[in-house]
């Protein structure tokens, strides 16, 4: 761990600080170049944009530029450490946008005092960008912030901690349940955690066919029940008075366990009380709610996923957000709606059923991969994710009417 710490610090510090930089897309060598880039030539696109704001997409980088914005109130698993401390994470998100979908992204850390202040700041700069990725904002504030910005902005606003997590989780769970011979509609689901990711995951699973009455959501005070007086509006959606009050009771006969909470909160004794052929996604990072070695030892019939790259079935947002934004930007979507999210779920889910190319096996450091208990989600380095997810999302945006452009000829074929 000490070696990893120093390697991570060195990675971020050398050969120059940080993970992103600005590059030029036009020549700037001669006096003529500079006359076109700035004064007097730059006046011409200024006039065009003033006459037609949509032409900003033609004459500037707006259409391929995403803002990664946070207030630093929920940084990874580290908590509220403030906006400046979140900058390495936001730069990392920008790196992933560029690496996986060739989207230019810039990190913005907002020093805010309340939701109004944060929303006002983001809304006032939104015109600079083609999309906004919200990140590391604590619940329940994140729900209000995202909803208000979606209404105020005419570009996609997407809180990845909510919806990116939900999309990848849903894709993996659908595949795992199919392998276990189970239906989502009849599955008893236990969700340990009741924050942004948990709420978004459960809402998207319901949109995929899960039944709200089969979901038992727990926070640190136990099962979300109507006789509790400490529930916010988002937790109240998941009230379940079917008897269970704690994890011991809720886990009895459960088909699915989803952990988005903390390390080592699920015991071997508890997973022994789950239904036959359970699905266990323990996604707390860096340490899951229960380690895969323990699950294999006592429940060899389980399909296990975590948030870690050193175990099979990594539930990783990078399977979604770069490609979802790529599709949304390319048809100039006004927002990311439910249809686009469901299209991303299906594209990711379906890809895991296909033969895995040699280049992916090499990058993953394995000799073989095939759809099965240890491979229910594609690997992040699979180059097919970009065309499959982006095209599915773009087509869904057109179908729902939130796209402002038709699908480009031959798009992602």
Phi, psi and omega in degrees: 000323177298317179298316179298319180300313182291322177298319179295318178296318179295320179302318182281339185265329189237153357284350171218153184297142175088178187242355182227160178208169177261134175239156181271144178250358180229153177296144179215046185260324188250170176299324178295317177303313183291329177293327177280322182290323182231227185280133008264349190298328184296342179297331184293309175295332176301314180296320180297317182290323177299323180282327183215097183305331180296337181289352173301329178292336180274324190254354179228177181276005185310317188291344179237027185238124179242137174266128174258109194238138179213166167245003175071023183271352179209071187277112181046231175261016188265345176092203185273092180250006177093160186296319183296321180295338181279351187302318178300325178291318181293322174297322177298321177296319177298320177301317181293321176303314183289315184297318189261337183223009180053038175259130175283131181224146179231137181273141179225118180254117188259123173276105188243164176250330178201179181300318181301315181298314181295312181299316181298317180298311183293316180299325183287341178251001187298329182297342178292335195242163173270342179196162180231125174253110175278145188209144170053049175245129188287155174273152002272000182303325184300328181293313180295316182300312181296314182300318181292320181291325176301319181286329184276335187252147178257025175233161180298131173239125191218119176270104189293327178301329174278291197276327175296315177300316182296318182296312181292319178299315180298317179300314181293318181294321178299317178293317181295317179296321178299317178296327181275000179074030183240157178254139179299323185297332182253001184285136171274121189243128174250124179244111179267108188126142183221029179267205186301310182296317182298311181299315181295319179299313183292321179296321180288323176298323176297318177297334178275350178129353177293156180255131185303324182289347179266004184256128175245106180260136181235140167247194184293347179257010176107196182297141176289110184230159183289341181273008175265142182257014186242025186263131171280174185298330184282323175292326183299338177297339188245025174300131177221111183257028185280015173119318185291139179240339181220179184296321178305318182280321183293327186286344182299116178075011182290141176271330185227134167241125172242120178252120173226058191226276183199175188287141167057042180259351179246129185260164175298320179299323181290318181289338175294338180269359176289166179294165174301146179052060180280165172243125184236109174252101180256096196255006175298137180240144000278349182249123183287170179298330172209141184282142180304327180298321179291320179296314180299325184291324186248340179226071180296347178274359183274151166256128189242137172226153177220181174269004188262149181276349183265011173230159175297160174059056177287123176271099192231124181301338181294345173292346188239297200299322180296321185281325175297315177295323179302311179296318180295317180294322187288340173249012176053053181293144177283332181202172175252112185258180183299321179300322178292322178294316179295325177296321177294319177304310184293321180295317179292315180301314185293326184297328181294344181276348187267156175304144184264125181296155181301324181295328178287318177301317180296315181294327180278348180073032179230160182271335181204152174213136176209149181308124184173188186304331179259009180208081178252355177225145176297162174279144183303331182275008179289115185292346180285343179300318182302302182293322185291309184287316181299316181294317180300316180293316180298316179296321179294323178295320177294316182297322182275349177091007179272352179278145176255353178232151172286169177293126178303146180304129179069022188299121173055031177271000000 
